Amino acid sequence: MTDAKAEIRDKALDLGFDAVGFAAADLGDQARDRLADWLAQGRHGDMGWMADTFERRAHPQSLWPKARSVVVLGLEYGPALNPLALLSHSERGNISIYARNRDYHDTVKKRLKALARWMHEHYSEEVKVFVDTAPVMEKPLAQAAGLGWQGKHSNLLSRQHGNWFFLGEVFTTLPLEPDAPEKEHCGSCTACLDACPTGAFPAPYQVDARRCISYLTIEHKGPIPRELRPLMGNRIYGCDDCLAVCPWNKFAQVAREADFLPRVELTAPRLADLAALDDASFRALFSGSPVKRIGVARFLRNVLIAIGNSGAPGLLPTVRARLNHESALVRGAAVWALRRLAAEDTVSQARARCLPDEEDPQVIEEWTA
């Protein structure tokens, strides 16, 4: 089906995708075994859905038995400016590059559906589309399709696109010859491992989500472990450090898709402004953004930790205003930030004004630590 592959590739590029590859709807045992080992070590943290969907995730045909081929697509979102530059501005919140505008799931899925619709009409074969909300092992599939390889930071890398690109897939009943899988090209480089603020990489090609700032600020629902909070700096949603330092990014292109260009208000937001958000203003600010899905309480938790790391006593009034927030998660983070920024006598005065009751263990723990 060489002609079909060429036609599909041309159509995908016409639709705005930046990379196209083809893989069989079968990953073999290696990817399954690596996933099983990762889960067995508990490195998925709170993400119970990773274990719950293990069988469907490990074998593409378990997700859709009719599938014979997978078209893997990439869409670049490379930043125009240094994504690490904001980390030195401690009174500003740093949001991961991918989340500074529209939710990429919507943008990628729209294009996937357009390609799938065209394939169905052109070849009379069945199709299904997936982005990373479905139990699909996207990175192993992308490597099998020749789009890149999983680097030492476990993210997908490409010699043509660096590591700033989103993935999506079209599963199909159409038989297509797989492309040659990509080989690993990291060599002796350890830049990504060395850059991690929290030491989330136990070894090359392995990540422990429980220490990863992206996981902690997005997926983790409870208080962030106390020993990791000072290491988070002003990262309030996600972390780009391991991606940003990769030498292969010299080949990356700046995003062309308007949905991936940063909104001004999310590029360098003031922590004081973010800490003042209530549920309605949070939803308004992050309308259409992936940030909205974590909810205002988790977001304020992240912001207050960043304030605690800011070294800016001028933010103390902002912190005090959150000591009586309705969420214990927020109150606990406010107590921690207060203890980081205030003198001990000020902490004692605040404690007298906001003494947690016996049914508020999260806040009691912060006061007594």
Protein Blocks (a to p, Z undefined) as FASTA:
>chain_A
ZZmmmmmmmmmmmnopabdcdddfbebjmlmmmmmmmmmnopnommlmlmmmmmmmmpmk
lmmmmbmbdcdddddfbdfbdfklmmmmmkbccddfklmmccfklmmmmmmmmmmmmmmm
mnopacddddfkbccdfklmmmmnopaccdfkopacdfklojadcddddddfbdcddddd
dddfklmafklmmmpmnlpafbghiacfklgmklmmmmpmbdcdfklmmmnmmafggjfk
lmmmpmklmmpccdfblklpccfklmmpcfklmmmpcfklmmmmmgoiaklmnojmlmmm
mmmmmmmmnopaklmmmmmmmmmgfblklmmmmmmmmmmmmcfklmmmmmmmmcccfklm
klmmmmmZZ
